[in-house]
């Protein structure tokens, strides 16, 4: 199964990388690596995430206070958010794609 980031989720990753790099050189790279590792794990085990709704799941990014929020479709994983634990809860709801 393949994973695809929605544009807003991709932007969240880029914003977080820039934020971490401003805090400490190389920390953004570590965050990016952990996000990639988390997505790889979700791709291998799509149901590993905790259910948030009937269709939406989340899985924690190791070493960072972020979750990958995703939807399982028939043949792909759609990543709808890379959300900080303290960010507005369920702000990503409007990103959930219509059921196919």
Residue pairs with C-beta under 8 A, 6 or more apart in sequence:
1 43
1 46
1 75
1 76
1 77
2 43
2 75
2 76
2 77
3 39
3 42
3 43
3 70
3 76
3 77
3 78
3 79
4 76
4 77
4 78
4 79
5 13
5 79
6 78
6 79
6 80
6 95
8 80
8 81
8 92
8 95
9 69
9 79
9 80
9 81
9 82
9 95
12 81
12 82
12 83
13 32
13 35
13 82
16 28
16 31
16 66
16 82
16 84
17 28
17 29
17 31
17 32
18 28
19 28
20 27
20 28
20 30
20 31
21 27
21 28
21 29
30 63
31 61
31 64
31 66
34 61
34 62
34 63
34 64
35 61
35 66
35 68
35 82
37 62
38 59
38 60
38 61
38 62
38 68
39 68
39 77
39 79
41 48
41 59
42 48
42 49
42 59
42 68
42 70
42 77
43 77
46 72
46 77
47 57
47 72
48 57
48 59
49 57
49 58
49 59
49 68
49 70
50 57
50 58
50 59
51 57
52 58
52 69
52 90
53 96
55 71
55 72
55 96
55 99
56 69
56 70
56 71
56 80
56 96
57 69
57 70
57 71
57 72
58 67
58 68
58 69
58 70
58 83
59 67
59 68
59 70
60 66
60 67
60 68
61 67
61 68
61 82
65 84
65 85
65 86
66 82
66 83
66 84
66 85
67 81
67 82
67 83
67 85
68 79
68 81
68 82
69 79
69 80
69 81
69 82
69 83
69 92
70 77
70 78
70 79
70 80
71 77
71 78
71 80
71 96
71 97
73 97
73 100
74 100
78 97
80 92
80 95
80 96
80 97
81 91
81 92
81 95
83 91
83 92
